[in-house]
Structure formats: C-alpha cells, structure tokens
Amino acid sequence: MARLNSLTIENYRSIQEQVTLNLPVGTPTILLGENNAGKSNIIRALDLMFGEFHPKYKKLEDYDHHNRSTSNQILIQAEVSGFQGRINRNRFSCGGFEFRKARGRETEYFALQQEDGQPFQYVNSELREELLCIVVNSDMNLNYQLSYSSKFTLLSKVTKAFHDKLVQCEDRVDRLKDLFNSVRLIFHEVTEFSDFNANMSAIAGQMLSNMTHALKFDFSAYDPSNYFKALRVHPVEGQEFRAIEELGTGQQQILALSFAHAYAKSFLGQGLIFVIDEPEAHLHPLAQKWLAKKMYEMARDGLQVVITTHSPFFINLEYLEGINLVKKNQQTHILSRNAAALASHCRSKGAARAAEHTIVPFYSGNSTPELLNGFFANKVVLVEGPTEEFALPFFLEAVGFDPLENGVAIISVGGKSNLAKWWRFFTCYQIPSFVCFDNDSSHDSNGTHRKDALKAIGIPEEELNAVLTADNWNINRSFCVFGVDYEVTMRSSFANYLRYEEEARQLLGSSKPIVARSVASKITSDERMDNDLGWSRFTSLANVIRCL
C-alpha cells in the first residue's frame, strides 16, 4: 500500500530552515504545540503535496513564502513507499515527490525514482491518486466528504474503487445495465416525468443545435462512468434516517474517521493519509479518550492518521516516535524523540540504568493525562503532590505572576521519587523545568530521591547536604525547597496561616491538598500583611520561574 514516510519542509510560511516530519508505521502521527506554533502550516504542506489540487497548478500567495519574501524558495519533499507509477507507459517504483517554488520561476513538481532518485518532471493523476490526503476539521463537515463534490472526496474515491472492481466482469456489467434500464422504464411510467424529460430534451436540442456537441437530457438511474454514484450515505439513529446536518461536529469527525478506516481496510492498494485537526474541539473528555483509543487501533490496522491536538488524551507514550512537539521561536521547528534518544538523555542526567529497550514502557506505564499536560506548557514546575499543585498558583498570582497567563504548568508528579524522572523527560523535549519539594524525610529517609533530582538538574555533590538539611526556604535558579515541611514553612511565613488552616479543617475535613488550597485562597484575597515573610519568598520564586 502506498504510504508517506516523511515530509521535509523549507521556507514555507512559519518554517524557514528545513524541518522533517516522520510518519512511523502503526501509530498516529501527533502534532503538539501551543497556538501559532506552526502545526497548521505543516498540515497545509502535507495537503499541498497530496490533497485535492495538483501542486504544479496550486496558486501560492506571498505569505506562503517565509517572512513574505518570495525570493525564499519553498521546498517540500516527500519520501514515500509502495508507489507503482506509470510514466510514458513505463512502470517504475516511485520513492518520493519534490515541490519547489520561487518568485519569477515556474513551479517545479516532480516524482523521484526509487532506484536512483532521478526525477520525472510530469506527474500524472494516476500516480498522484495512489495516495490521497483528507483533512477534516471543524470547518470541513461530513457533508462534503460524503458527497460527489469532487473526485477527491472520500465518497468519490470509494465509489470509484467499487466501479473499478465491478467493470472487471463484463457479464456483471451487462446484467446491471438490464436492471438499470428496467428501473428507468418504471420512472417513465410517471407521466409528468416522461413529459418533462421529453420537453427538456427538445428545448436543449433547439438551443444547442448550432453547437458541435449537443447535450442530451437523460434522467437515467445510473452513471455508466461510475455505476455506484447512485449511492448516498445517511446516518441512522435507531431505525430513523437523519440528515448529516443534524449531527454535532464531533460526531461528524468520528463518522468521517470510520469511513476512512473502512476505505483503508477495503482497498489496501490505495493509500490514504487522514488528517484530523484538533479532534477534541467538539468532544467531551470521555469521548476524547474513546476516540483517541480508536485512532490508535486504526493506525495499527494500516490507516495513516495525522492529528493536531491540544489534548493530553491523544498522547500515548507507548508510541513515542509518533509524538512531535512543534515549537516556534523565530521560526517553526519540530522536536521528536525515539527510545534511544530518550534513554541517552536520561543517562546523561544521572539515570545510569536507563536502557533503550525499557525506557518507553517505563514512561508510558507511569504517565497520566495530568503529567502529559506538560507537553502544552512553555515551562513546567514539578511538585511532589496536589498540595503544592493546588496552592502555588494562588500565591504566585498574588505576587504578579499568573502561571496560566505565562504558559507555566504546575504538575504533581506523585512523590519525591518521581521528580527526577519527569524532569529528565520534559527537558529531553527542551521544555524548561523547575523542581519544588520539601525536606520531609518520611518517604525519603536517606534523601535518595531528593539527591537524584538535585543531581539531575546539575547541583554539585558538595552542595547536596546543605540543600537536604535546609529547614526553611531555599530558592535556587532550578529548584525550590519548602524547608523541612511545606505546611510548617507556610505557618512560619504567614501570620494568619494557622488560623485559616484550622478553619478549613473544620469546614472541609482533613485532606491536606483541599485545606492548602482553601488557605492559599483566603490569604491571597486578604489585605496583604507586608511583614509576612512569605510574600518576599514567593516573589523570589516567581522571578526565578519567570527567568527559567
């Protein structure tokens, strides 16, 4: 089956220097990243190469060139496999396609021979149609894909495939023609239909009599060029047919995906890249989890799926190579990692036993949607548990640093033993990461887990003891220690902390995270007591995170 292996892009929209998107087999290709990072531009480049319109004749605008400079030559290269093209009646194995466009020069688009990389300047429709890219987003509803609006819609592709199989048997075609002729005769039993047909044909004959090609009006029940074009697709609820417009956008996306999967399974010789732009946009969280599960199943079953998303439910670390973090500084670039790269990074940061064959199961088995939210952050603050996760945003915002506004994710890792683990993971994807903990030794009596985290972030051996014995605030450029215990330190830092703590326990119970959140909310909404030590400490913490 024809498939896309990789796409390389240069000087296209927000992309200047070459970026390459690899599409591994058996897993969805996931594009993550904040808004305006360039995910949609990667999808546009993919659609330009394999979408409905022939790239050679696609009109590009000035803004399609990086920095709107038309002197920047756009280059898009696609490496493919499974293509068996025909050029000038000669069959050849196609290894890829290349697109080039610069000001004052004709658009170049050609196929590359797999054997020697030599180009064919003319790429015919037969070759292009071996692999089709379908993009579904909130603006493109199911009505279009399940219509005959163009030969590139899903329904047109499916019925054309049916037709090609049907006409391979002449006897079957003859029998079908007889049946359709019988249907047409029944249509003509309706007098109004027969009269209208005759009148329209006569009028058209008069109007077109001076033209070389006359037009005959024939209300046939079939189209000999595609016998299956009489087919229509309708959603059914219970036993009732529904209009596609009655469905929610989320339902339409799911049905389009189902249709694409059925097509890929039924016609394995024809490739399909199915792109869904932000599938979570119209689905509640449980539906997102269900759809993500189905997408991974479909990818394992042969469908090439590309997803842009802002939802952690579509990230599965078991398929690490399919995850692509899209970032934008002056230009868009892509960060992707495989098992070898992740294991190597972890070893370089103190995890001596990190091995290529175990690193992916290790992280996928320990990941949660809450942890994976770090992929969508500009910076990550890793804390021991929900107490700090719930309380810190109140204090930081009160001193003028709103974590949400600044794209900072405060993530509970579930204990000191996990701080180093997830710091290594996020820094492997070049996401600036900060560590917060206290020196409560009840679950880390010999300091092993705290040492692991501190060594990972680069704290020298000779400085470790001072950090591990700190009984009050210790704020560093890469970590923060809340003394011997978070609650003890907060009580000594804010005059009203203990009083609010006791009130919260009476009202809300003894849950430490719930109590800590309630106290933080009350202290930060009170008139500030400037002599409280906590304000200067949280100001320092905010400044360190801001500069991370």
C-alpha positions in Angstrom: 0.0 0.0 0.0 1.2 3.5 -0.9 2.2 5.5 2.2 4.1 8.6 3.2 7.2 8.0 5.2 8.4 11.6 5.8 7.8 15.2 4.8 10.5 17.8 4.7 9.6 21.5 4.5 11.7 24.6 4.0 10.8 28.3 3.6 7.1 27.7 3.8 5.0 30.1 5.9 6.4 30.0 9.5 9.0 27.4 8.6 12.4 28.7 7.4 15.2 26.1 8.0 14.3 22.6 7.0 12.1 20.6 9.3 11.2 16.9 8.8 8.1 15.2 9.9 8.5 11.4 10.1 5.4 9.2 10.0 6.2 5.9 11.7 4.2 2.8 10.8 1.4 1.5 13.0 0.9 4.7 15.1 -0.8 8.1 14.6 1.5 11.0 13.9 0.7 13.5 16.7 1.5 17.2 16.3 1.6 19.0 19.7 2.3 22.6 20.5 0.9 25.9 21.5 -1.3 28.0 19.3 0.5 29.7 16.4 3.5 27.3 16.7 3.1 26.2 13.1 1.1 22.9 13.3 -1.4 24.0 10.7 1.4 25.0 8.3 2.8 21.5 8.4 -0.7 20.2 7.6 -1.1 22.7 4.8 2.2 21.5 3.3 1.0 17.9 3.6 -2.3 18.8 1.9 -0.4 20.8 -0.8 1.5 17.7 -1.8 -1.2 15.0 -1.5 -4.5 16.9 -1.3 -7.2 17.6 -3.9 -5.3 20.0 -6.1 -2.3 19.2 -8.2 0.7 21.0 -6.7 2.0 22.1 -10.1 -1.0 24.3 -10.6 -1.6 25.4 -7.0 -1.5 29.2 -6.7 0.6 30.4 -3.8 0.4 33.8 -2.1 3.2 36.0 -0.9 2.5 34.9 2.7 3.2 31.3 1.7 6.9 32.2 1.5 8.7 32.5 4.8 8.6 36.2 6.0 6.5 37.0 2.9 9.8 37.1 0.9 9.0 35.5 -2.4 12.8 35.2 -3.0 12.7 32.4 -0.4 12.3 29.3 -2.4 9.7 27.0 -1.0 10.9 23.4 -0.9 8.7 20.5 0.1 10.0 16.9 -0.2 8.0 13.7 0.4 9.6 10.3 0.9 7.1 7.6 0.0 6.9 3.8 -0.4 4.6 1.4 -2.1 4.0 3.5 -5.2 4.0 1.8 -8.6 3.7 4.7 -11.0 3.4 4.8 -14.8 5.3 7.4 -16.8 5.1 7.3 -20.7 3.7 3.8 -20.4 6.7 2.6 -18.4 6.1 1.4 -14.8 8.6 2.5 -12.2 8.9 2.5 -8.4 8.4 6.0 -7.0 10.4 6.9 -4.0 9.2 10.4 -3.4 8.0 13.8 -4.7 9.5 17.2 -4.7 7.9 20.7 -4.9 9.8 23.9 -5.5 8.5 27.5 -5.9 10.3 30.8 -6.0 9.5 34.3 -7.4 9.9 34.6 -11.2 10.3 30.8 -11.7 7.8 28.2 -12.8 6.6 25.9 -10.1 8.6 22.7 -10.1 6.9 19.4 -9.1 8.3 16.0 -9.9 8.4 12.4 -8.9 11.6 10.7 -7.9 12.6 7.1 -9.0 13.2 4.9 -6.0 16.1 3.2 -7.6 18.3 6.2 -8.5 16.5 9.3 -7.4 16.2 10.6 -11.0 13.2 12.9 -11.4 10.2 12.7 -13.7 9.0 16.2 -14.5 5.5 15.3 -15.3 3.4 13.7 -12.5 0.2 12.3 -13.9 -3.1 12.0 -12.0 -2.8 8.2 -11.9 0.4 8.4 -9.9 -0.9 11.1 -7.5 -4.1 9.3 -6.8 -2.2 6.3 -5.3 -2.0 8.4 -2.1 -4.7 10.8 -1.0 -4.7 13.3 1.9 -8.0 14.0 3.5 -8.1 16.9 6.1 -11.1 17.1 8.4 -11.5 20.0 10.8 -14.3 21.9 12.4 -14.8 23.9 9.2 -15.0 20.9 6.9 -18.1 18.9 7.7 -19.0 15.4 6.8 -21.4 16.5 4.1 -18.5 17.4 1.9 -16.6 14.2 2.4 -19.7 12.1 1.8 -20.7 13.9 -1.4 -19.6 13.9 -5.0 -18.4 17.5 -4.9 -15.1 16.5 -6.4 -13.4 13.2 -7.3 -11.1 13.6 -4.2 -13.9 13.3 -1.6 -14.0 10.1 0.4 -17.3 9.0 -1.2 -16.0 9.7 -4.7 -12.8 7.7 -4.0 -14.8 4.8 -2.5 -17.4 4.5 -5.3 -14.6 4.8 -7.9 -12.9 1.9 -6.3 -16.2 -0.1 -6.3 -16.7 0.8 -10.0 -13.2 -0.4 -11.0 -13.8 -3.7 -9.4 -17.3 -4.1 -10.9 -16.3 -3.5 -14.6 -13.7 -6.2 -14.4 -16.5 -8.6 -15.2 -18.4 -7.9 -18.4 -21.3 -10.2 -17.7 -21.9 -8.4 -14.4 -21.9 -5.1 -16.2 -24.5 -6.4 -18.7 -26.7 -7.7 -16.0 -26.5 -4.4 -14.2 -27.4 -2.4 -17.3 -30.5 -4.5 -17.8 -31.6 -3.9 -14.3 -31.0 -0.1 -14.5 -32.9 0.0 -17.8 -35.8 -1.7 -16.1 -35.7 1.0 -13.4 -35.7 3.8 -16.0 -38.8 2.3 -17.7 -40.6 2.4 -14.4 -39.5 6.1 -14.0 -41.1 6.8 -17.4 -44.4 5.4 -16.2 -44.8 8.6 -14.3 -46.4 10.8 -17.0 -45.1 14.1 -15.6 -41.5 12.7 -15.5 -41.8 11.4 -19.1 -43.2 14.7 -20.4 -40.6 16.8 -18.6 -37.8 14.7 -19.9 -39.1 14.9 -23.5 -39.6 18.7 -23.2 -36.2 19.4 -21.7 -34.5 17.2 -24.4 -36.4 19.0 -27.2 -35.6 22.5 -25.8 -32.0 21.6 -25.3 -31.8 20.3 -28.8 -33.1 23.6 -30.2 -30.9 25.7 -28.1 -27.7 23.7 -28.8 -28.4 22.9 -32.5 -25.6 25.1 -33.7 -23.0 23.6 -31.4 -20.7 20.8 -32.2 -21.5 18.9 -29.0 -25.2 18.6 -28.3 -26.4 17.8 -24.8 -29.0 15.0 -24.3 -31.1 15.1 -21.1 -31.3 11.5 -19.9 -32.7 11.0 -16.4 -31.0 7.6 -16.0 -30.9 5.8 -12.7 -27.2 5.2 -13.1 -23.9 6.8 -14.4 -22.0 4.4 -16.7 -18.8 6.1 -15.8 -19.4 5.1 -12.2 -22.2 2.7 -11.5 -22.1 3.3 -7.8 -22.7 7.1 -8.0 -26.3 6.4 -7.1 -25.2 5.5 -3.6 -25.8 8.0 -0.9 -24.7 7.8 2.7 -27.1 8.6 5.5 -26.6 8.4 9.3 -29.1 6.3 11.2 -30.4 6.9 14.7 -32.3 3.8 15.9 -34.3 3.0 12.8 -34.6 6.6 11.6 -32.6 8.2 8.9 -31.0 11.5 9.8 -29.6 14.4 7.9 -25.8 14.9 8.3 -26.6 18.5 9.4 -28.4 17.1 12.4 -25.1 15.7 13.8 -22.7 17.5 16.0 -19.3 18.4 14.6 -17.7 15.9 16.9 -20.0 13.1 15.6 -19.2 14.1 12.0 -15.5 13.8 12.6 -15.9 10.4 14.2 -18.0 9.2 11.2 -15.5 10.6 8.7 -12.7 8.7 10.5 -14.8 5.5 10.5 -15.4 5.9 6.7 -11.7 6.5 6.1 -10.8 3.4 8.1 -13.2 1.2 6.2 -11.8 2.6 2.9 -8.2 1.8 4.0 -9.1 -1.7 5.1 -11.1 -2.5 1.9 -8.7 -1.1 -0.7 -5.3 -1.8 0.6 -3.7 -1.0 -2.7 -4.7 2.7 -2.4 -3.1 4.9 0.2 -4.8 7.4 2.4 -3.5 10.0 4.9 -6.3 11.0 7.2 -5.7 14.3 9.0 -7.8 15.4 11.9 -7.2 19.0 13.1 -8.0 19.2 16.8 -10.4 16.3 17.2 -11.0 17.2 20.8 -12.6 20.6 19.8 -16.2 19.2 19.9 -15.9 16.2 22.2 -16.3 15.9 26.0 -13.3 14.3 27.9 -14.6 10.8 27.9 -15.4 10.9 24.2 -11.9 12.3 23.6 -10.4 9.3 25.4 -12.6 6.9 23.4 -11.8 8.5 20.1 -8.0 8.5 20.9 -8.2 4.8 21.7 -9.9 4.1 18.3 -7.4 6.2 16.4 -4.5 4.2 17.7 -6.4 1.0 16.8 -7.0 2.2 13.3 -3.4 3.2 12.9 -2.2 -0.2 13.9 -4.7 -1.6 11.4 -3.0 0.3 8.5 -4.6 3.8 8.3 -2.2 6.7 8.2 -3.5 9.1 10.8 -2.1 12.6 11.5 -3.6 14.5 14.4 -3.0 18.1 15.6 -4.2 18.4 19.2 -4.2 20.3 22.5 -5.5 17.4 24.5 -3.3 15.0 26.5 -5.8 12.2 25.8 -4.4 11.8 22.3 -0.8 11.3 23.6 0.3 7.7 24.2 4.0 7.4 25.2 3.9 3.8 24.2 4.2 5.2 20.6 6.9 7.7 21.4 8.2 8.1 17.8 4.8 9.4 16.6 4.9 12.3 19.0 6.1 15.6 17.5 6.4 18.8 19.6 6.0 21.8 17.4 7.7 25.0 18.7 8.2 28.5 17.3 10.8 31.0 18.3 11.7 33.0 15.1 10.6 30.0 13.1 8.8 26.7 13.4 10.7 23.6 14.3 9.8 20.0 15.3 11.1 18.0 18.2 10.6 14.3 18.2 12.4 11.6 20.2 12.8 7.8 19.9 13.7 5.3 22.6 17.4 5.6 22.0 17.4 9.4 22.3 15.3 9.4 25.5 17.4 6.8 27.1 20.6 8.6 26.2 19.3 11.9 27.7 18.2 10.2 30.9 21.7 8.6 31.3 23.4 11.9 30.8 21.2 13.3 33.6 22.1 10.7 36.2 19.8 7.7 35.3 22.6 5.2 34.8 20.3 2.2 34.3 18.1 3.9 31.6 18.1 1.5 28.6 16.6 1.8 25.1 14.5 -1.4 25.4 12.9 -0.4 28.7 12.7 3.4 28.7 9.4 3.7 26.7 7.5 1.1 28.7 8.8 2.8 31.8 7.4 6.2 30.9 4.2 5.0 29.2 3.4 2.9 32.3 3.9 5.9 34.6 2.2 8.6 32.5 -1.2 10.2 33.2 -3.1 12.9 31.3 -2.2 15.4 34.1 1.5 14.7 33.6 1.3 14.9 29.8 -0.2 18.4 30.1 3.5 19.4 30.4 3.7 19.0 26.6 1.5 22.0 26.2 3.4 24.3 28.5 6.1 26.9 27.9 7.7 25.9 31.3 7.0 23.1 33.8 7.1 23.3 37.6 7.2 19.8 39.1 5.9 19.5 42.6 5.6 16.5 44.9 1.9 16.3 45.2 -1.5 18.0 44.9 -1.0 20.2 48.0 1.6 22.3 46.2 -0.2 22.0 42.8 -3.4 23.4 44.3 -1.8 26.1 46.4 1.1 27.6 44.5 -0.9 29.2 41.7 -2.7 31.4 44.3 0.5 32.7 45.8 2.3 33.2 42.5 -0.6 35.1 41.0 -0.8 37.3 44.2 2.8 38.5 43.6 2.1 39.3 40.0 3.0 36.1 38.2 0.0 34.2 36.8 1.2 30.7 35.8 -1.6 30.2 33.3 -1.1 33.6 31.6 2.6 32.7 31.2 2.0 29.2 30.0 3.5 27.6 33.1 2.2 24.1 34.1 2.4 23.2 37.8 2.3 19.4 37.8 2.1 17.0 40.7 4.4 14.0 40.0 3.2 11.8 42.9 6.1 11.9 45.3 9.7 12.8 45.6 10.7 9.6 43.8 9.2 10.9 40.5 10.7 14.4 40.5 13.9 13.4 38.6 12.1 11.0 36.3 9.8 13.7 34.9 12.4 16.4 34.9 14.5 14.3 32.6 11.6 13.6 30.4 10.5 17.2 29.8 14.0 18.5 29.5 14.6 15.9 26.8 11.9 17.8 24.8 13.7 21.1 25.7 10.8 22.2 27.9 12.3 24.3 30.7 11.6 22.5 34.0 11.8 23.5 37.7 11.6 21.3 40.8 9.9 22.0 44.1 9.9 19.8 47.2 10.3 19.9 51.0 12.7 18.0 53.3 10.1 15.9 54.9 12.0 12.6 55.1 9.1 10.3 56.0 9.1 8.8 52.5 12.8 9.6 51.7 14.7 8.8 54.9 18.2 8.7 53.4 17.5 11.5 50.8 18.0 9.2 47.8 15.1 10.7 45.8 15.9 14.3 46.6 19.6 13.7 45.7 18.5 12.1 42.4 16.5 15.1 41.5 19.2 17.6 42.5 22.0 15.7 40.7 19.8 15.5 37.6 19.4 19.3 37.5 23.2 19.7 37.9 23.7 20.5 41.6 27.3 19.6 42.6 27.8 16.8 45.1 29.4 19.1 47.7 26.3 21.3 47.8 23.8 18.5 48.3 24.0 18.3 52.1 23.2 21.9 52.6 20.1 21.6 50.4 18.9 18.4 52.1 19.2 19.8 55.6 17.6 23.2 54.9 14.8 23.8 57.5 13.4 26.9 55.8 13.1 28.3 52.3 15.8 27.6 49.8 15.2 29.1 46.4 17.7 28.3 43.6 17.6 29.0 39.8 16.5 25.4 39.2 14.8 24.3 42.4 12.9 25.4 45.5 12.9 23.7 48.9 10.0 24.5 51.2 12.0 23.9 54.4 11.5 20.7 56.4 7.8 20.6 55.6 5.5 22.6 53.3 2.8 23.3 55.9 5.4 24.1 58.7 7.1 26.6 56.4 3.9 28.3 55.4 2.8 28.7 59.0 6.1 30.4 59.8 5.8 32.6 56.7 2.2 33.9 57.0 0.8 35.2 60.3 -2.8 34.0 59.6 -1.9 30.7 58.0 -2.5 28.5 61.1 -5.9 30.2 61.9 -7.1 29.7 58.3 -5.8 26.2 58.3 -7.9 25.3 61.4 -11.0 26.9 60.0 -10.6 25.0 56.7 -10.2 21.7 58.5 -13.4 22.2 60.5 -15.3 23.1 57.3 -13.7 20.8 54.6 -12.1 18.0 56.5 -8.5 16.9 56.9 -7.5 16.5 53.3 -4.1 18.3 53.1 -4.5 19.4 49.4 -8.0 20.8 49.9 -7.1 22.6 53.1 -3.9 24.1 51.5 -5.9 25.4 48.5 -8.5 26.9 50.8 -5.9 28.6 53.0 -4.0 29.9 49.9 -7.2 31.4 48.5 -8.0 33.2 51.8 -4.5 34.6 52.4 -4.2 35.9 48.9 -7.6 37.5 49.0 -7.0 39.2 52.3 -5.4 42.6 52.7 -1.7 41.8 52.4 0.4 41.9 55.6 3.7 43.2 54.2 5.7 41.9 57.2 4.8 38.3 56.2 8.0 36.6 55.1 6.0 34.5 52.5 5.4 37.4 50.1 9.1 38.1 49.6 9.8 34.4 49.2 7.0 33.9 46.6 8.2 37.0 44.8 11.7 35.4 44.6 10.2 32.1 43.4 8.1 33.9 40.7 11.2 35.7 39.4 13.2 32.5 39.2 10.4 30.8 37.3 9.9 33.8 35.0 13.6 33.7 34.1 13.8 29.9 33.7 
